């Protein structure tokens, strides 16, 4: 049996990942911020629910210790947040809010990866996936704006590139995936159904190799410039 650990499973992309993997016979460890999400996740089937804030280093390390000895074939760092625009030409949010977005979107995934390095290394598949966005691509930025979100996701890209180098020693493959503009419970304006996005990303994940580790890929195939 393959095992996945997925962060940010309360709704949207991560919840759909959990649903699809369980349907295909996987065991899923689902990390959620809201304890009320437990019921709907466990109703999917073989789901182990974990209530934790991924931006809390102690909580992440405690969960890693709890799961010591269990192989994690696929770690999906999905948990993320967004800051609404503020006033002025740059429409910056409050600086504390900016830093909160950076902590959740770019710093926390590094610490999650570090905490579960040995769990992933002990598995058969040895995969670490980080859900990014084209908004974090410097080369693809033609519109500006959304500073906190863009900067946090650009920082995530750099982190994953480094992680792919550091963890290659253990045979771990790490990549950033762009899910597309996805319609979820909290983002009604997305053009892509969440089922389609997740199915596409699973196809990309299945094709990853050590040679494609450290890349930034689209949910429907193809790479994105950093």
C-alpha positions as CSV (number, residue, x, y, z in Angstrom):
1,X,0.0,0.0,0.0
2,X,1.3,3.5,-0.9
3,X,1.0,6.3,1.6
4,X,0.6,10.0,1.1
5,X,0.9,12.9,3.5
6,X,-0.9,16.0,2.4
7,X,-1.0,19.5,4.1
8,X,-3.9,21.9,3.9
9,X,-6.5,19.2,3.4
10,X,-9.5,21.2,4.7
11,X,-10.9,21.8,1.3
12,X,-10.0,22.4,-2.4
13,X,-7.0,20.9,-4.1
14,X,-5.6,18.9,-1.1
15,X,-9.0,17.5,-0.2
16,X,-9.4,16.3,-3.8
17,X,-5.9,14.7,-3.7
18,X,-7.0,12.9,-0.6
19,X,-10.2,11.7,-2.2
20,X,-8.6,10.5,-5.3
21,X,-5.7,8.7,-3.6
22,X,-8.0,6.9,-1.1
23,X,-10.3,5.9,-4.0
24,X,-7.2,4.3,-5.6
25,X,-6.3,2.3,-2.5
26,X,-3.8,4.7,-0.8
27,X,-3.5,5.5,2.8
28,X,-3.6,9.3,3.4
29,X,-2.3,11.3,6.3
30,X,-4.3,14.5,6.1
31,X,-3.0,17.6,7.9
32,X,-5.7,20.2,8.5
33,X,-5.9,23.6,10.3
34,X,-9.6,23.2,11.1
35,X,-10.4,20.4,13.5
36,X,-14.0,20.4,12.0
37,X,-12.5,18.9,8.8
38,X,-12.0,15.5,10.5
39,X,-15.4,14.0,9.8
40,X,-15.5,14.7,6.1
41,X,-11.9,13.4,5.6
42,X,-12.3,10.3,7.5
43,X,-15.6,9.6,5.6
44,X,-13.5,9.2,2.5
45,X,-12.0,6.0,3.8
46,X,-8.4,5.2,4.8
47,X,-7.5,8.7,6.1
48,X,-5.5,9.5,9.2
49,X,-6.6,13.0,10.3
50,X,-4.0,15.3,11.9
51,X,-4.8,18.7,13.3
52,X,-1.8,21.0,13.0
53,X,-0.7,24.4,11.9
54,X,2.2,23.8,9.4
55,X,3.7,27.2,10.3
56,X,4.2,25.9,13.9
57,X,7.6,24.2,13.8
58,X,7.0,22.3,17.1
59,X,3.7,20.9,15.9
60,X,5.2,19.7,12.6
61,X,8.1,18.0,14.5
62,X,5.7,16.4,16.9
63,X,3.7,14.9,14.1
64,X,6.9,13.7,12.4
65,X,7.9,12.0,15.7
66,X,4.4,10.4,16.0
67,X,4.8,8.9,12.5
68,X,8.4,7.8,13.0
69,X,9.1,4.6,11.2
70,X,6.3,5.0,8.7
71,X,7.3,5.4,5.0
72,X,5.7,8.3,3.2
73,X,5.7,7.6,-0.5
74,X,4.4,11.0,-1.5
75,X,4.5,14.3,0.6
76,X,2.4,17.0,-0.9
77,X,3.0,20.5,0.6
78,X,-0.2,22.2,-0.4
79,X,-1.1,24.5,2.6
80,X,-1.1,28.1,1.6
81,X,-2.7,31.5,2.3
82,X,-3.3,34.8,0.5
83,X,-3.3,38.4,1.6
84,X,-5.9,40.9,0.3
85,X,-4.5,44.0,-1.5
86,X,-3.9,47.1,0.5
87,X,-3.8,50.9,-0.4
88,X,-1.3,52.7,-2.5
89,X,0.3,52.1,-5.9
90,X,1.7,48.8,-4.8
91,X,-1.4,47.8,-2.9
92,X,0.6,46.2,-0.1
93,X,-1.0,44.5,2.8
94,X,0.1,45.3,6.3
95,X,3.7,44.1,6.9
96,X,2.7,41.6,9.5
97,X,0.2,40.1,7.1
98,X,2.9,40.0,4.4
99,X,5.2,38.1,6.7
100,X,2.4,35.7,7.7
101,X,2.0,34.8,4.0
102,X,5.7,34.3,3.6
103,X,5.7,32.1,6.7
104,X,2.9,29.8,5.6
105,X,3.6,29.7,1.8
106,X,7.4,29.5,1.7
107,X,9.0,28.9,5.1
108,X,6.6,26.3,6.5
109,X,7.0,23.9,3.5
110,X,10.8,23.8,4.0
111,X,10.3,22.8,7.6
112,X,7.7,20.2,6.7
113,X,10.1,18.7,4.1
114,X,12.9,18.7,6.7
115,X,10.7,17.0,9.3
116,X,9.6,14.3,7.0
117,X,12.8,13.7,5.1
118,X,13.5,10.3,6.5
119,X,9.9,9.2,6.2
120,X,10.0,9.9,2.5
121,X,13.5,8.4,2.1
122,X,12.3,5.2,3.7
123,X,9.4,4.8,1.2
124,X,9.3,3.1,-2.2
125,X,8.4,6.2,-4.3
126,X,10.4,8.9,-2.5
127,X,8.4,11.9,-3.8
128,X,8.0,15.5,-2.5
129,X,5.6,17.8,-4.3
130,X,5.1,21.5,-3.6
131,X,2.0,23.2,-4.9
132,X,3.1,26.5,-6.4
133,X,1.7,28.8,-9.0
134,X,2.7,30.7,-12.2
135,X,2.3,33.8,-10.1
136,X,5.6,32.8,-8.5
137,X,7.5,32.8,-11.8
138,X,9.7,35.8,-12.3
139,X,10.0,35.2,-16.0
140,X,6.3,34.8,-16.4
141,X,5.3,37.9,-14.5
142,X,3.7,40.4,-16.9
143,X,1.2,42.0,-14.7
144,X,2.8,42.8,-11.3
145,X,0.7,43.1,-8.1
146,X,-0.1,40.6,-5.3
147,X,3.3,41.2,-3.7
148,X,3.0,38.9,-0.7
149,X,1.6,36.0,-2.7
150,X,4.0,36.3,-5.6
151,X,7.1,36.7,-3.4
152,X,6.1,33.8,-1.2
153,X,5.7,31.5,-4.1
154,X,8.9,32.7,-5.8
155,X,10.7,31.9,-2.5
156,X,9.1,28.5,-2.5
157,X,10.5,27.8,-6.0
158,X,14.0,28.6,-4.8
159,X,13.5,26.4,-1.7
160,X,12.4,23.4,-3.7
161,X,15.3,23.7,-6.1
162,X,17.6,23.5,-3.2
163,X,15.7,20.7,-1.5
164,X,15.9,18.7,-4.7
165,X,19.7,19.0,-4.5
166,X,20.1,18.3,-0.8
167,X,17.7,15.3,-0.7
168,X,19.0,13.7,-3.9
169,X,21.5,11.8,-1.7
170,X,18.5,9.8,-0.4
171,X,16.9,9.3,-3.8
172,X,14.1,11.8,-3.1
173,X,12.6,13.6,-6.1
174,X,11.2,17.1,-5.4
175,X,9.2,19.3,-7.8
176,X,6.9,22.4,-7.9
177,X,3.6,21.9,-9.6
178,X,1.3,24.7,-11.0
179,X,-2.3,23.5,-10.5
180,X,-3.8,26.0,-13.0
181,X,-6.6,28.4,-12.2
182,X,-8.7,26.1,-10.1
183,X,-12.3,26.5,-9.0
184,X,-12.7,25.6,-5.4
185,X,-15.0,26.3,-2.5
186,X,-13.2,29.5,-1.7
187,X,-12.2,30.5,-5.3
188,X,-15.3,30.3,-7.5
189,X,-13.7,32.2,-10.3
190,X,-11.3,29.5,-11.3
191,X,-11.7,28.1,-14.8
192,X,-10.5,24.5,-14.1
193,X,-12.5,21.9,-12.1
194,X,-10.5,20.7,-9.1
195,X,-11.0,17.1,-10.3
196,X,-9.3,17.9,-13.6
197,X,-6.4,19.8,-12.0
198,X,-5.6,17.1,-9.5
199,X,-5.9,14.3,-12.0
200,X,-3.5,16.2,-14.3
201,X,-1.0,16.8,-11.4
202,X,-1.2,13.1,-10.5
203,X,-0.2,12.3,-14.1
204,X,2.8,14.6,-13.9
205,X,3.8,13.1,-10.5
206,X,3.7,9.6,-12.0
207,X,6.2,10.7,-14.7
208,X,8.7,12.4,-12.3
209,X,12.2,11.0,-12.3
210,X,15.5,11.9,-10.7
211,X,16.3,13.7,-14.0
212,X,13.2,16.0,-13.6
213,X,13.7,16.6,-9.9
214,X,14.0,20.3,-9.1
215,X,11.6,21.4,-11.9
216,X,8.6,23.7,-12.1
217,X,5.8,21.9,-14.0
218,X,2.2,22.6,-15.2
219,X,-0.7,20.4,-14.2
220,X,-1.3,19.6,-17.8
221,X,2.3,18.9,-18.7
222,X,5.3,21.1,-19.6
223,X,7.7,23.2,-17.6
224,X,7.4,26.8,-16.4
225,X,10.3,29.2,-16.4
226,X,11.5,30.1,-12.9
